[in-house]
């Protein structure tokens, strides 16, 4: 079988760690479809494309380090999704069994094991965990067991000037969802009952913080009377007064949890996909709204791309900063006849549909 190795990196090295304001959600439809979705934010273009990896591919871990190799395994299941930095690493995607994986920045909190001679043969680097999970497991329960068999370490990534500080969202076609975190306290796996993930702090901190906002409601406030004076709401939307609107991770977590749990029911997968894109529109960050000044210049954290995964039908949808038109690929169909990993371009350009001709008098 053909080995699945990382090609050389492309893009400019960034000596300062970029910001990352990713937001993930999970929706479920009345017909049993489970639809995880997310935005990918970064301080510069991460050069994502769509990578497909067929079952049987031999994958060698620690391939970011040309002097070392870690865990070597053959993918039991084919998988595909978005990569980063032109590498053959899926940072967001789905396998042929409907298992979804997404990597989210966990800067300042992520801590991994040190690579040693004793653990090297079981070592997987933090940026490679998606390949391991999607290539080997069908369900969240299997993922939990599989994580006990490997050691996750950090490998220096030139483009960000450090190891990849990540935590991970995993959702299966049955609806089970978890958030995987490696920190100074070791491995923690959180059941994602809320259907939301953002960035630091840890997932359980966000759960506690959310308790400050349990009074939020999509229902408009009613008129009240104080000492005979009637006070009516000034406008619609009063049930959401106090909803945080900034782009910090805690605020996005509260906003996403509120939107997900206020969303109208979806009859089927198509409707859930449609609603997921609309919810994530509220988390789209244009360039210029978040700026980090560094010695190398200003970094503008922005929404590089957005993805939505239909784990029932194995359809993977995405749109990008330059190509806002929604794209779709079916994981099963894309894998048919594929003998080796293949990468296709994710982004093209933007265009507009001109409807002026509909007013023609001809």
GIHU-V402192 format. One record per helix or strand. SS is the DSSP state (H for helix, E for strand). FROM is the first residue (numbers start at 1). TO is the last residue. If there is no record, write none. Layout:
# GIHU-V402192
ss	from	to
SS	FROM	TO
SS	FROM	TO
This chain:
# GIHU-V402192
ss	from	to
E	3	4
E	24	29
E	34	42
E	50	53
E	58	60
E	72	74
E	79	82
E	92	95
E	100	105
E	113	113
H	120	122
E	123	125
H	126	136
H	140	147
E	151	153
E	157	157
E	162	162
E	166	171
E	177	183
E	186	191
E	196	197
H	203	213
E	224	226
E	229	231
H	238	240
H	249	262
E	266	266
H	269	281
E	291	294
E	297	300
E	302	310
E	315	320
E	327	330
H	331	335
E	342	344
H	356	359
